[in-house]
Amino acid sequence: MELNWNDFQKVDMRVGTILEVLDFPEARNPSYKLKIDFGVVLGIRKTSAQITTLYNKEELIGRQIIAVVNFPKKQIGPFMSECLILGAVEGKDVTLLHPGLEVENGLKIS
């Protein structure tokens, strides 16, 4: 399906910094629960991510990521996800997308 420019502009992608990473044993597939700081305007949001094959919890703290922040909240088991982090997927491995240099949290991706 091809998108037009107006469709693309509706997707709100922002830079955030991972503040907290917890195990998510209730998830169907191995996952972490994340708290991400999106800056003053958007604040802190929670999400879960199936990124356990390539990342350990300690190395994720302080890492900047890219996420879609304007999807509706989604219930994942006992957890409410508030954004969707983006990554390149190869089988069960997800490589997180991130800015090449550190930037201000909340900056819009365009």
Order of alpha helices (4+ residues) and beta strands (2+ residues): alpha-beta-beta-alpha-beta-alpha-beta-beta-beta-beta-beta-beta-beta
